[in-house]
Amino acid sequence: MSDIGVIGLGVMGKNIAKNMLNNGYKVSGYNNTYDRTQELMAENIPAFRGFEKIEDFVNSLSVPRKIFMMVPAGAPVDSVIDELIPLLDKGDIVMDGGNSFFKDTNAREEKLNKLGINFFGVGVSGGSEGALKGPSIMPGGDKESYGYVGEILESIAAKYNGEACCKYIGPKGSGHYVKMVHNGIEYADMQLLAEVYLILKNNGYSNREIAEILDEWNKTEVESYLVSITSIVLKEKDSKSDEDLIDIIVDVAGNKGTGRWTSIEALSQEYNASLLAAAYQARINSNEFELRELLNGKISVGTGEKLDIEVIRKAYSLGKTLAFAQGFGLYKNASDRYDWNLNLKDIASVFRAGCIIQARLLQDIMSAYEEGTNNILTLPVFKKQVVDNSADLRSVVVEGLKAGLPLPVFTNALIYIDSLSADLLGANIIQGQRDYFGAHTFQRKGAEGFEHHDWGASE
């Protein structure tokens, strides 16, 4: 009998299955098109068995059956679940390793729980290479049932100093929620690096020179996977010409939806995740072909002053920290809202290897939660960074605006800092307006409670 079964043997599923096999597990495989299953069978891995019929696949698994799905989010997940339900027994475990929306995972968990079947929403980050060599894994579901699958998930996960980058996250769809916001942070950091590229290009640096700058930065506190691969992307030559490949790529960015979900959920939770939302909006804007063509070169701008490399680095460092702070703030807010009791230090530890947002600052984030903080910006190292680097962030934004550079995440980072540090936000005007037209009341300085005013009486 096989220890675990994998449904969905595309690139990610195939690599997850091979990862399990490489870690000593007997694995059964099933795909809705048998040719994918046959491709893996053709590799003649002794501990792998492929099946054409889902019934035979299910019957090949040891009890309680453990099934890991790697199928596209949405209707395909529900379709596979509906196929599995008549074939499973109480106590069996189904895991969804795709990028499913956490509220869909909540509904699926509830549906299967009524049948006595345990369902896990498992966030997986690291791409196809991570799936094979060790991804960051974020499982959410029934804590007691995690004992049956935890050893397998932790063994295939990336390791950081020998520690598995996989920990039980919490109940219901919490694992998929954590992965969703992980992707929101990922969007923000990617956009920040794109904006760094724009600034440095505007300052006259070549692609190779920008790559070398990033290589130096990657020896500092901003060290991360994304900084390292951005340098590689900038150095790559096009195989069909003598050009740098980056200059051949069309200036349009796609997305798979997780950034949109993060933005929507932040609004739903009434939590400020402006950097994460701005990064998603930037991708949308890159696809506004007609408007971009209409306005290209039509807006008069200056050049802006050339900025010192260290100023740009410090601005990027602060922007990166703020993106992580907003993401982890969303985790805390969701934990309280949904009664998930998330361990934020554990979440930070899971991100240290295997995933896209792995970065040096996660060690400091773990330290912040060791000290019991609710917001990482209150930790001295990050508070000092906000104070020390704000002037650099302002310089980058101001000079970028003068040069007509679109810097949405840098700009939102500065607005976020200014809104937290300003003596006056103008919210008193808004509350006065609300009370005027809707009698929504206001609070008076130095007094308790709310009151309504008869506006215009003093004129």
Order of alpha helices (4+ residues) and beta strands (2+ residues): beta-alpha-beta-alpha-beta-alpha-beta-alpha-beta-alpha-beta-alpha-beta-alpha-beta-beta-alpha-alpha-alpha-alpha-alpha-alpha-alpha-alpha-alpha-alpha-alpha-alpha
